[in-house]
């Protein structure tokens, strides 16, 4: 009896504090989110068990799509290429925004100008940026990069036409195009670092490199970990740059998982196989994210 009275009192207090009105106002947003976010996810999960081209009636095939995708001889190539792109982006591209942000934070008066310049590539539409860099990567002697190399007596490079240099070339463009937004996030994190820590380090005779290593990085390591996770998840889903630059070539050297999904859906017309591979990729990224969070939780909070 007492528990029933307590529940009624809590319900009355919740209603009197505006809880019912908050629920009513939030309900449209929840419905829209469910329809346009969870709705497509559930539909894709169901479609992964069907054979369909979105024109003819769907045919239920159970795990047939997953068996077909996992048996595709190009899947190991696409997976290794995607992992290679991710590793290159981490090694070559991940430190760049952090170094730029630390450098800009040290510029007291003109830092805002360099921040604007660093962010400018983000303003350029991705397709335009890729087409622009495709001209830069012209393998002839008239190409911008090969012209610069020619000044130093270096022979023209094939860039996108070579299986060995195609992926690093794409990573270079992706780093240039996306570093600006990450720089802004790091700068926002650096603002929160207490100035007293830098003053104490300077009194102890610490130089700029020592201050960065012992003060800056430890204070923003939580943000660094989050940005690393976001970059890994993002680079595992690379598509636009690879599709426009090389289309997966040469000799499947830049074929990625998302490009393979695109080929299943819009080249082969097999949306069931495309969604099956999408589900596998989503499960892989979800598992990796969980392991990453568990493995770095202590390091990011201590």
N, C-alpha and C positions, 0 to 999 in steps of 0.2 A: 504493500500500500504506500509506504513512504517513497519507494523508488518511482512509483507512478506519479505521485505528487511532485517529486523532484524533476521528472521529465517534463511535466506540464509547465512548471515554473521556468525551466530552461527554454522551452518553446515560446512561452509568453515573453520572456526577456529578449529572445532572438527576434521576435516579431516587432516588439516595441523599439528595438535598436535599429530597425530598418532592414533587417535581414531579408524579409520577404521581397521588399522593393529592389534590393540589390540582386536577388535571384532573378526577378522579372526582367531587370535591365540587362543582366548578363546572358539571359537565355537566347536572344537572337544571335549574339556573337558565338555562343556555344554551338548553336544549330548550324550556322554558316561554316564554322571550323569543322564540324563533323561531316558536313556535306562535301566540302571542297578539300579537306585534308585526309580524314580517315576514310571517307567514301572511296576515293580513288585507290587508296592502299588496299582496302578490302576487295575492291573489284579486281585489282592486279593480282592479289593472292588467289582469287577464284580463277582468274583467267590463266594462271600458270598451270592449272590442271586441265586446261581445255586446248583443243586444236582449233584455232580460229584465225581468220584474216579480216575480221570485223565486217565482212560482207555476207558470207554464207553463215548459216546457223552453226553455232559452236558445237563441237563434239567433245564429250568428256573422255579424256585419255588417262586420267589419274597421274601417276608419276612418269608417264611417257615422255613429257617435255623435259623433265629433269634428266632422265636417262639419255635422251638425245643430246642435250647440251653438254653433259659431262663426257659423252663419247666423242664429241667434236674434236678432231685432231688439231684445230686451231686454238682451242681453249687454253692449253698450257702456254702457247706462244703469247696469247693475249694477256694472260695472267702475269707471266714473267715480264712482259713489256710494261704493264701497268705498275708492277712493283719496281722495275728499273726507273721508270719516270718518277715515282714517289721518292725513291732513294736519292736520285739526282736533285730533285726539288728540295729535299731536306739538306743535302750537303752543300749545294751551290746557292739555293735560293733562300733558305730559312734564316741564315745569319745576316743577310743583307738588310732587311728592314730593321733588325735590332741594332746593327751597327749605325745605320742612318739615324735612328731615333736617338741613340746616345749622343751622336755627334751634334744633332740639331738641338738637343737639350742643353749642350754646353755653350751654344751660341745665344747669348742673352738678348742682343738687340736685333740681329738680322735673322734669327731662327725662323720667324714666321714666313719670310720670303722663301727660304729653302724648303719649308714645309709645303708651301703652295706648289713649288716646282716638283717636289717629290710626289705630290698627289695628282699632278696633271695627267699622267698616263692612265689613271683610273677613269678619268672623264671621257677618254676616247672609247667609243663602242668597241667591244672585243673583236667583232668581225673586221672593222676598219683597221684596228691595230694589227691583226694577223695579216691582212692583205698588204699593209704597209711594210711589215717585216718580210713578207714574201718577196717584195721587190728588193729589199736590202740583201736577201739571201740569194740573189741572182748568181748562179754559178759561173757566169762569164766574167771576163775582166772588167766589164762595165758595171757590175754590181757594186753597191756601196761598200760592203765589207771587204770584198775582194780588191776593190780599188784602194782601200786603206792598206791592205796587206801588200799590195803591189808597190806602195811607196817604200816599204822596208825590204823589198826584193823577195817576198814570199809568194809562192805560186798560188794561183786561184784554188779555192777549196770548193768541194761539191756541196757542202752544207746539207741541204735537205735531200739531195740525191744519193747520199751515201748511207748505208745501213749503220755505219759506225758513228756518224756525226749527226744524223737526223734527230735523234731523241735529245741529245744535249742542246742542239740548236732550238728545239721547241721549248725546252726548259728555260733557256735564256730569255726568250720572248715572254713566257708566262711570268717569270720573275720580274721583268721590267714592268709588265702590265699590272701586276697585282701587289707589288711591294708598297705602293703609296698608302693603301687603306690600312695595311698592317702597321706602317710607320705611325699613322695617326693614333691607333690603339695603344701602341707602345708609349707614345708621347703622353697620352692621357694617364697611363699607369705611372710614368715617371714623375708627373706632377704631384702624385700622391706620396712620393717618397719624402720623408721629413728632411728639411734642409739642415737640421742640427747634426744629422749623421754625416753629411758631407763636411760640415764645418769641423766636426771632431776629427774626421779623417785627415783634413788639411792641416790641423794643428799637430797631428802625429807625423806629418811629413809625407803623407801618401800622395803620389802623383795621380794623374788622370786614369791610367790603366789600373792602378791599385784601387782607386775609388770605385771604378766600374766593377772590378772583380769582387771586392769585399763589401760594397754597399749597394750598388745599383742592381746587379744580377740577383743577389739574395732577396732583395726587397720586392722584385717583380717576378720571381720565379713561378708563382702561381699563374700569372698571366702568360708567361712563356710556355708553360705546360699546356694551357688551354689552346693557345695559338698553334702549338705543335700538333695537337690532336686534330684541330680544325683543318690544318694544312694537309695532314695525312689523309683524312677523310675526303677532303676536296680533291686532292691530286689523284686519289684512287678512282675518281669519277671524271677524269679529264676527257673531254670530247671535242669541243669547238675547235681548239687549236690544232689537234691532230687531224680532224676531219678536213679542215680548210688547207692546212699546210701540205699534208702528204696523202690523206685518204687512207692511211694505214700502211703505206709503202715506205721505202722500197722493199719488196720481198717480205711484206708483213713485219718489217722491223719496227713500225710504230703502231701496229694494231693493238688497241686497248680494249678493255672489257666493255666500256660504253659504246665504242665504235662497233664492236661485235653485236651488241644489243640492237643498235641502229640497223645493222645489216640484216639481222633476223627479221626485224619488223618491217622496214621500208624497202629492202631489196628482195628478200625472200618472201615477204608477205606472211610470215609466221609469227603472229603476235603472241601466241602461246609460248613458244620457245623464248621469245624476247622477254616476256614477263617472268618466265622461270629463271632465266639468268639474272634478271633484276632482283628477284627474291633472294637468290643465292648470294649476290653481291651485298644486298642489304643485311642479310644475316651475318656475313663475314665482317662487315664494318661494325655492326652492333656488338658482335663478340669481341672484336679488337678494341672497341671503345670501352667496354666493360673491363677488360683486362688492363688496359692502359690506365684507367681511372684507379683501379685497385692497386696497381703497381706503383703509381706515382702519388697516391693520396698523402702518404706521410711526408714525402719529400716536398710536396707543394704547400704544406701547411706548417712545417717546422722551420 
